[in-house]
Amino acid sequence: MSRTSNMSLHFVYSPGYSEITSGNGHILFHTNRSRWVVVNDTGLEIADHLAKGIIPDDVASIIASRYALTLERALSDVSYIHDHLKTNHFLDISGDSVVGRVPRLDSLYLHLTRRCNLSCLQCYYRTSDADTRTDLPTARIFTMIDELTAHGGKSITLSGGEPLLHPDIRKILTYCAPKLTVRLLTNGTMIDREWASFLSSMNIFVQISIDGSTREIHDTIRSPGSFDKSLRAIALLQDAGLGHRLNLCTTVMNTNLHDLRNIISLCERLGVPQVRFLPLRNVGAARRHWDAIGAGLTTADYEQFYDITEDLRSSKEVSVDVSCGLSGFMLKVPEEFSDDDIWCPIGRQLVVDTNGDAFPCVLMMREEFMLGSVHHDALLDITRSRKMDELCGALSERRSKIEKCASCTWRNLCQAGCMGQALDHTNTIWETDDFCNYRQHLYQRAFDKILGTDSRRLPE
């Protein structure tokens, strides 16, 4: 339902299935934002009048006359619909255009070192088996932390290689932990009791990579002996009091596809509160080992796993938080991105490699997307660079410029999918990613369920 007045009602979705008992339910989607509201037939009629610019008091008179209601009751109904439309920006004149992202420096993702004590087959950051000794200089790291905090940044992610192999890692952690939320991404094999005590005292969040629920599967992917060492690290961190700030991370590949449900069970048995699954990327070491870990792996394989995780969440069969790695499926943009209604973190975070080159996203660490060098440019200048501004523009424009997305009901929720994954899948950011059709199916199912549950309910 298109409107030319101040109210941005663009789509009306009604279920095509007779078994949905609500029958008179409708969902109104905002023209340019990720907002939506549920209304019944009367609510739709009220919204229709408001969209034509009729003032609420007059709408109430129309409704009262049409349905033989008291004016007081009609005013109450109109006020209810009006308030919910206004809260979700449907009555906002400025809502006629897509809100653009203004870049700002909220967080850093630092690759501290290329050193690693393992030889993981899927590593996106390692391009050869050569033993590289490249480390991000400690003085430069301290400068970046100071710049980040000076501009209101709140968090930092430390990765590698294996970040614990950086020669000054303890100094780095000690310097940034009092000022920022710190996430340490590690294979865990170097964590002993002393390390566990140190990390716990620093109030640091720790992610440990686990690619199989058994020694045989994990060690084949990562390195012999790594599974037992990683599990020992988990136990030591829990003993030290860090268990609630711990999560596991798994890369999905053909060698562990059959084992993913078991990894969730392992996470439950270990008492780890969250597990993340990430899709395999055909870059770095994975490109050289693709026949062993990626051959035959299809979009359908991922979608089957996504279905399993969705069923587990819906049934509440698992006690851990499971993130399946599917981008672009959400019914509400996270609160931290509510100012511009764009869920992608590009423009909020800088990714820096061991050479000091800065990029907008871990998935976009290509020369054409390099934003600058931290050895020569201030972080704020990199954040406000022309390239970053263009990429932030693309975040808003992709949903209307990609032909498949422009006519899609879900475009403002999905926002054309993950720009980085689209780059991986199609070699351009001006296409959607490979999971577009699957997301459409999920949205259709989700809104059918919402209407079937209660056609009068409006989103929280």
C-alpha positions as CSV (number, residue, x, y, z in Angstrom):
1,M,0.0,0.0,0.0
2,S,1.9,3.1,-1.2
3,R,1.2,6.5,0.2
4,T,2.1,10.0,-1.0
5,S,1.3,11.7,2.3
6,N,3.5,12.1,5.3
7,M,3.0,8.5,6.4
8,S,5.3,5.9,5.0
9,L,3.2,2.8,4.6
10,H,4.7,0.8,1.7
11,F,3.8,-2.8,2.0
12,V,0.8,-4.6,3.4
13,Y,1.4,-8.3,4.0
14,S,-1.6,-10.7,4.5
15,P,-1.3,-14.4,4.9
16,G,-2.3,-16.6,2.0
17,Y,-3.1,-19.6,4.1
18,S,-6.6,-20.2,5.3
19,E,-5.5,-22.2,8.4
20,I,-4.2,-19.0,10.0
21,T,-6.9,-18.3,12.5
22,S,-6.4,-14.5,12.8
23,G,-7.8,-14.1,9.3
24,N,-8.0,-10.3,9.5
25,G,-4.3,-9.7,10.4
26,H,-2.1,-7.3,8.4
27,I,1.5,-6.2,8.8
28,L,2.5,-2.7,7.7
29,F,6.1,-2.2,6.6
30,H,7.8,1.1,6.7
31,T,8.9,2.4,3.3
32,N,12.5,2.9,4.2
33,R,13.1,1.7,7.7
34,S,13.2,-1.7,9.3
35,R,10.0,-1.0,11.3
36,W,6.7,-2.9,11.0
37,V,3.5,-3.0,12.9
38,V,0.7,-5.6,13.2
39,V,-2.9,-4.4,12.9
40,N,-6.3,-6.0,12.4
41,D,-8.9,-4.8,9.8
42,T,-10.0,-1.8,11.8
43,G,-6.4,-0.9,12.6
44,L,-5.6,-1.0,8.9
45,E,-8.6,1.2,8.1
46,I,-7.4,3.7,10.7
47,A,-3.9,3.7,9.3
48,D,-5.3,4.2,5.8
49,H,-7.1,7.3,6.9
50,L,-4.1,8.7,8.8
51,A,-2.0,8.0,5.7
52,K,-4.3,10.3,3.7
53,G,-3.5,13.1,6.1
54,I,-6.8,13.0,8.0
55,I,-6.3,14.2,11.6
56,P,-6.9,11.6,14.4
57,D,-10.1,13.3,15.8
58,D,-11.7,13.2,12.3
59,V,-10.6,9.6,11.9
60,A,-12.3,8.7,15.2
61,S,-15.5,10.3,14.0
62,I,-15.4,8.2,10.8
63,I,-14.7,5.0,12.7
64,A,-17.4,5.8,15.3
65,S,-20.0,6.3,12.5
66,R,-19.0,3.3,10.5
67,Y,-19.0,0.8,13.3
68,A,-21.6,2.4,15.6
69,L,-19.1,3.0,18.3
70,T,-19.1,5.7,21.0
71,L,-16.8,8.6,20.1
72,E,-14.8,7.8,23.2
73,R,-14.2,4.2,22.2
74,A,-13.3,5.3,18.6
75,L,-10.8,7.9,19.9
76,S,-9.2,5.3,22.1
77,D,-8.7,2.9,19.1
78,V,-7.4,5.7,16.9
79,S,-5.0,6.9,19.6
80,Y,-3.7,3.4,20.1
81,I,-2.9,2.9,16.4
82,H,-1.6,6.5,16.0
83,D,0.8,6.1,18.9
84,H,2.2,2.9,17.6
85,L,2.7,4.2,14.1
86,K,4.3,7.3,15.5
87,T,6.6,5.3,17.8
88,N,7.8,3.3,14.8
89,H,8.3,6.5,12.7
90,F,5.4,5.8,10.3
91,L,4.2,9.4,10.9
92,D,7.6,11.0,10.4
93,I,8.0,13.2,7.3
94,S,11.7,12.5,7.3
95,G,10.9,8.8,7.0
96,D,10.4,9.3,3.2
97,S,14.1,8.9,2.7
98,V,16.5,6.2,3.8
99,V,18.6,7.2,6.8
100,G,22.3,7.2,5.9
101,R,25.1,6.1,8.1
102,V,27.5,8.8,9.4
103,P,30.7,7.0,10.2
104,R,32.0,7.1,13.7
105,L,34.7,5.3,15.6
106,D,33.1,2.9,18.1
107,S,35.4,-0.1,18.0
108,L,38.6,-1.7,16.7
109,Y,39.4,-5.2,15.5
110,L,43.2,-5.7,15.6
111,H,45.1,-8.5,14.1
112,L,48.0,-8.4,16.5
113,T,50.3,-11.0,14.9
114,R,50.6,-13.4,12.1
115,R,52.3,-15.9,14.4
116,C,50.4,-19.0,15.2
117,N,51.3,-22.3,17.0
118,L,48.7,-24.2,14.9
119,S,48.2,-24.8,11.2
120,C,44.5,-24.6,10.8
121,L,43.3,-25.6,7.3
122,Q,40.6,-22.9,7.2
123,C,42.5,-19.8,8.4
124,Y,41.5,-16.8,6.5
125,Y,44.5,-14.7,7.6
126,R,47.3,-17.1,6.7
127,T,48.2,-17.3,3.0
128,S,51.2,-19.7,3.1
129,D,52.9,-22.2,5.3
130,A,55.9,-19.9,5.7
131,D,56.6,-18.9,9.3
132,T,55.8,-15.2,9.3
133,R,56.9,-13.0,12.2
134,T,54.9,-10.0,11.4
135,D,53.5,-8.3,14.6
136,L,51.6,-5.1,15.0
137,P,54.0,-2.7,16.9
138,T,53.0,-2.3,20.5
139,A,53.6,1.5,20.5
140,R,51.2,1.8,17.6
141,I,48.6,-0.4,19.4
142,F,48.8,1.9,22.4
143,T,48.3,5.0,20.2
144,M,45.2,3.4,18.6
145,I,43.7,2.5,22.0
146,D,44.2,6.1,23.1
147,E,42.6,7.5,19.8
148,L,39.7,5.0,20.2
149,T,38.9,6.0,23.8
150,A,39.4,9.7,23.0
151,H,36.7,9.6,20.4
152,G,34.2,7.6,22.6
153,G,35.0,4.1,21.4
154,K,33.9,1.4,23.7
155,S,35.3,-2.0,22.6
156,I,38.3,-3.7,21.0
157,T,38.7,-7.2,19.6
158,L,42.2,-8.8,19.6
159,S,42.9,-11.5,17.1
160,G,45.8,-13.0,15.1
161,G,47.2,-15.4,14.2
162,E,47.3,-16.4,17.8
163,P,47.2,-13.2,19.7
164,L,48.8,-14.7,22.8
165,L,52.0,-15.0,20.7
166,H,52.4,-11.3,20.4
167,P,55.5,-10.5,22.5
168,D,53.8,-7.7,24.4
169,I,50.3,-9.3,24.7
170,R,50.1,-8.9,28.5
171,K,51.1,-5.2,28.3
172,I,48.5,-4.7,25.6
173,L,45.7,-6.4,27.6
174,T,46.7,-4.5,30.8
175,Y,46.6,-1.2,28.9
176,C,43.3,-1.6,27.2
177,A,41.2,-3.7,29.7
178,P,40.5,-0.8,32.1
179,K,39.3,1.4,29.3
180,L,37.4,-0.8,26.9
181,T,35.4,-4.0,26.6
182,V,38.0,-6.5,25.4
183,R,37.3,-9.6,23.3
184,L,40.2,-12.0,22.9
185,L,40.0,-14.5,20.0
186,T,42.3,-17.4,20.7
187,N,42.7,-21.1,20.0
188,G,43.2,-21.5,23.8
189,T,46.1,-24.0,23.5
190,M,48.5,-21.6,25.3
191,I,46.3,-20.9,28.3
192,D,47.6,-22.4,31.5
193,R,46.5,-21.7,35.1
194,E,48.5,-18.5,35.3
195,W,47.0,-17.2,32.0
196,A,43.5,-18.1,33.1
197,S,44.0,-16.1,36.4
198,F,45.4,-13.1,34.5
199,L,42.6,-13.0,31.9
200,S,39.9,-13.4,34.6
201,S,41.4,-10.5,36.6
202,M,41.3,-8.3,33.5
203,N,37.6,-8.8,33.0
204,I,38.2,-9.9,29.4
205,F,35.8,-11.8,27.1
206,V,37.4,-14.9,25.6
207,Q,36.5,-16.8,22.4
208,I,38.0,-20.2,21.9
209,S,38.0,-21.9,18.5
210,I,36.6,-25.4,18.5
211,D,36.0,-27.1,15.1
212,G,34.9,-30.6,16.3
213,S,33.2,-32.3,19.2
214,T,35.9,-34.9,19.3
215,R,39.7,-35.0,19.3
216,E,39.7,-36.8,15.9
217,I,37.6,-34.2,14.1
218,H,39.1,-31.1,15.7
219,D,42.8,-32.1,15.5
220,T,42.5,-33.1,11.8
221,I,41.4,-29.5,11.1
222,R,43.6,-27.6,13.5
223,S,46.6,-29.6,14.6
224,P,47.4,-32.7,16.6
225,G,46.9,-32.3,20.3
226,S,45.0,-29.0,20.1
227,F,41.6,-30.4,21.1
228,D,42.8,-31.5,24.6
229,K,44.7,-28.3,25.2
230,S,41.7,-26.1,24.2
231,L,39.3,-28.0,26.5
232,R,41.8,-27.7,29.3
233,A,41.9,-24.0,28.7
234,I,38.1,-23.8,29.0
235,A,38.2,-25.6,32.3
236,L,40.9,-23.4,33.7
237,L,39.1,-20.2,32.6
238,Q,36.0,-21.5,34.3
239,D,37.9,-22.3,37.5
240,A,39.3,-18.8,37.4
241,G,35.8,-17.3,37.3
242,L,35.7,-16.3,33.6
243,G,33.2,-18.9,32.5
244,H,30.3,-16.4,32.0
245,R,32.5,-14.4,29.6
246,L,33.5,-17.4,27.5
247,N,32.2,-18.6,24.1
248,L,33.2,-21.2,21.5
249,C,33.5,-20.5,17.8
250,T,33.3,-23.0,15.0
251,T,33.9,-22.7,11.2
252,V,31.5,-24.8,9.2
253,M,33.2,-27.0,6.6
254,N,32.6,-30.4,5.0
255,T,34.8,-32.1,7.6
256,N,32.6,-31.1,10.5
257,L,29.2,-30.5,8.9
258,H,27.9,-33.8,10.4
259,D,29.2,-32.8,13.8
260,L,27.7,-29.4,14.3
261,R,24.9,-30.5,16.5
262,N,27.4,-32.4,18.6
263,I,29.4,-29.2,19.1
264,I,26.3,-27.5,20.5
265,S,26.0,-30.5,22.9
266,L,29.7,-30.2,23.8
267,C,29.2,-26.6,24.6
268,E,26.3,-27.5,26.9
269,R,28.3,-30.3,28.6
270,L,31.2,-27.9,29.2
271,G,28.9,-25.2,30.6
272,V,29.9,-22.6,28.0
273,P,27.1,-20.1,27.6
274,Q,27.5,-19.4,23.8
275,V,28.7,-21.0,20.6
276,R,29.1,-19.2,17.3
277,F,29.2,-20.8,13.9
278,L,30.8,-19.1,10.9
279,P,30.6,-20.0,7.2
280,L,33.8,-21.2,5.5
281,R,35.5,-18.6,3.3
282,N,37.5,-19.5,0.2
283,V,40.4,-17.3,1.2
284,G,43.8,-17.6,2.9
285,A,44.8,-21.2,3.8
286,A,41.3,-22.4,3.0
287,R,41.8,-21.7,-0.7
288,R,44.8,-24.0,-0.7
289,H,43.0,-26.7,1.2
290,W,39.6,-26.3,-0.4
291,D,39.4,-29.8,-1.8
292,A,39.9,-31.1,1.7
293,I,37.5,-28.8,3.6
294,G,35.2,-27.0,1.2
295,A,34.6,-29.3,-1.8
296,G,31.0,-30.2,-2.1
297,L,29.8,-27.8,0.6
298,T,26.7,-26.1,-0.6
299,T,24.3,-23.3,0.4
300,A,21.7,-26.1,1.0
301,D,24.1,-27.6,3.6
302,Y,24.2,-24.4,5.5
303,E,20.5,-23.8,5.2
304,Q,19.8,-27.3,6.7
305,F,22.0,-26.4,9.6
306,Y,20.3,-23.1,10.0
307,D,17.0,-24.9,10.2
308,I,18.3,-27.2,12.9
309,T,19.5,-24.2,15.0
310,E,16.2,-22.4,14.5
311,D,14.3,-25.4,15.6
312,L,16.5,-25.8,18.7
313,R,16.0,-22.2,19.7
314,S,12.2,-22.3,19.1
315,S,11.8,-25.5,21.1
316,K,14.2,-24.3,23.8
317,E,16.0,-27.7,23.7
318,V,19.4,-26.2,24.3
319,S,20.6,-24.1,27.2
320,V,23.3,-22.2,25.3
321,D,23.0,-19.2,23.0
322,V,23.6,-20.5,19.5
323,S,24.6,-18.0,16.7
324,C,24.4,-19.9,13.4
325,G,26.2,-17.3,11.3
326,L,23.3,-16.2,9.1
327,S,23.4,-12.5,8.4
328,G,20.5,-10.4,7.5
329,F,17.7,-12.2,9.2
330,M,16.3,-10.1,12.1
331,L,12.9,-8.7,12.9
332,K,14.4,-5.8,14.8
333,V,17.7,-3.9,14.3
334,P,19.9,-4.2,17.5
335,E,19.6,-1.2,19.8
336,E,23.2,-0.1,19.3
337,F,22.4,0.5,15.6
338,S,19.0,2.1,16.1
339,D,20.1,5.6,15.4
340,D,20.4,4.9,11.6
341,D,18.5,1.7,11.5
342,I,21.3,-0.2,9.8
343,W,22.4,-3.5,11.4
344,C,25.8,-3.9,9.6
345,P,28.8,-2.7,11.8
346,I,30.6,-1.1,8.8
347,G,31.3,2.5,9.6
348,R,31.3,1.8,13.3
349,Q,34.4,-0.4,13.4
350,L,37.9,-0.4,11.9
351,V,39.8,-3.6,11.2
352,V,43.6,-3.3,11.2
353,D,46.0,-6.0,10.0
354,T,49.5,-6.6,11.2
355,N,50.9,-4.3,8.5
356,G,48.8,-1.4,9.9
357,D,46.5,-1.3,6.9
358,A,42.9,-0.4,7.9
359,F,39.7,-2.0,6.4
360,P,36.0,-1.6,7.0
361,C,35.3,-5.2,7.8
362,V,37.1,-8.5,8.3
363,L,35.3,-9.9,5.2
364,M,36.5,-7.0,3.1
365,M,40.2,-7.1,3.7
366,R,41.0,-6.5,0.0
367,E,43.3,-3.8,-1.5
368,E,40.4,-2.0,-3.1
369,F,38.7,-1.5,0.3
370,M,41.8,-0.4,2.2
371,L,41.0,2.8,3.9
372,G,44.4,3.9,5.0
373,S,47.4,3.0,7.2
374,V,47.5,3.5,11.0
375,H,51.2,4.2,10.6
376,H,50.4,7.4,8.6
377,D,46.8,8.3,9.3
378,A,44.8,9.0,12.4
379,L,42.0,6.6,13.1
380,L,39.4,9.4,12.9
381,D,40.8,10.5,9.5
382,I,40.5,6.8,8.3
383,T,36.9,6.6,9.7
384,R,36.0,9.8,7.9
385,S,37.7,8.9,4.6
386,R,36.0,9.2,1.3
387,K,36.1,5.4,0.9
388,M,34.4,4.8,4.2
389,D,31.8,7.4,3.4
390,E,31.1,5.6,0.1
391,L,30.7,2.3,1.8
392,C,28.4,3.7,4.4
393,G,26.3,5.1,1.5
394,A,26.2,1.6,-0.1
395,L,24.8,0.2,3.2
396,S,21.6,2.2,2.5
397,E,21.6,2.1,-1.3
398,R,22.1,-1.6,-1.9
399,R,18.5,-2.5,-1.0
400,S,17.2,-0.2,-3.7
401,K,19.9,-0.5,-6.3
402,I,20.2,-4.3,-6.4
403,E,17.3,-5.3,-8.7
404,K,16.3,-8.4,-6.8
405,C,16.2,-6.4,-3.5
406,A,14.3,-3.3,-4.8
407,S,11.0,-5.2,-5.2
408,C,11.4,-7.4,-2.1
409,T,9.0,-7.1,0.8
410,W,11.8,-7.8,3.3
411,R,14.4,-5.4,1.9
412,N,14.5,-3.0,4.9
413,L,14.9,-5.9,7.3
414,C,17.4,-7.9,5.4
415,Q,19.0,-4.7,3.9
416,A,20.3,-6.8,0.9
417,G,22.2,-9.2,3.2
418,C,25.8,-9.1,4.3
419,M,27.9,-6.8,2.1
420,G,31.1,-8.8,3.0
421,Q,29.5,-12.1,2.3
422,A,28.1,-10.8,-1.0
423,L,31.7,-9.8,-1.9
424,D,32.9,-13.4,-1.1
425,H,30.0,-15.0,-3.0
426,T,29.8,-12.8,-6.1
427,N,32.9,-10.6,-6.0
428,T,30.9,-7.4,-5.8
429,I,29.0,-5.6,-3.1
430,W,26.3,-4.7,-5.6
431,E,24.7,-8.2,-5.3
432,T,23.0,-9.9,-2.4
433,D,24.7,-13.0,-0.9
434,D,23.9,-16.6,-1.5
435,F,21.4,-16.9,1.3
436,C,18.8,-14.4,-0.1
437,N,16.2,-17.0,-1.0
438,Y,16.5,-18.7,2.3
439,R,16.1,-15.5,4.2
440,Q,12.9,-14.8,2.2
441,H,11.6,-18.1,3.3
442,L,12.4,-17.4,7.0
443,Y,10.8,-14.0,6.9
444,Q,7.6,-15.4,5.3
445,R,7.5,-18.1,7.9
446,A,8.2,-15.7,10.8
447,F,5.4,-13.3,9.8
448,D,3.0,-16.1,9.2
449,K,3.7,-17.2,12.7
450,I,3.3,-13.7,14.1
451,L,-0.1,-13.2,12.4
452,G,-1.2,-16.7,13.3
453,T,-0.4,-16.1,17.0
454,D,-2.1,-12.8,17.5
455,S,-3.2,-10.4,14.8
456,R,-3.6,-7.6,17.2
457,R,-0.2,-7.7,18.7
458,L,2.3,-4.9,17.9
459,P,6.1,-5.4,18.2
460,E,7.7,-4.5,21.5
